[in-house]
């Protein structure tokens, strides 16, 4: 009898929890409506707390589920990704954000030294929000971000992957970032694995961009050492 009774009890407890959450959600909704006239910084604080709580509740390992709003002036570019966008594309990006709003958050990492945030992906979106007054004002001076807190070398590879996934990564930029990874004592195999490159691709990169000095410590072969 206990085996049959236990699922029923579990279902009853689950239903009770669901009902409790529904009541609390209704109360929260009423409270948020009542606070709709609060200062923007207070509403942003409410938003960030609610999103963080929801992300923890859903418990899925994807940074996008925990998007936060941070002051745009606390978001700074990094010093390892000199990616360039041609003026026409930059104007199109500006128009897109002006017309459609921010549809993708900027990926950032905490900067422990300054207490600010360093861009991992989204430098040009950040530039638009910082410099175009109408866009900045529409966001009340905030930037939607998701945090990807990793070591500097892991952030470099994340930047490369984001750029390459969009098909916008430049050969010269790839060379610069691969060189930076070598300075962090990453092996050729690890670089290839993390950047999604096979040995031939990294070899061509070396030949095209003159990375011989960066790889002088080891000889490249067509198979990982």
Beta strands, then each sheet from edge to edge (+ up, - down):
strand 1: 68-71
strand 2: 75-76
strand 3: 106-110
strand 4: 117-121
strand 5: 142-147
sheet 1: 1+ 5- 3- 4+ 2+
end
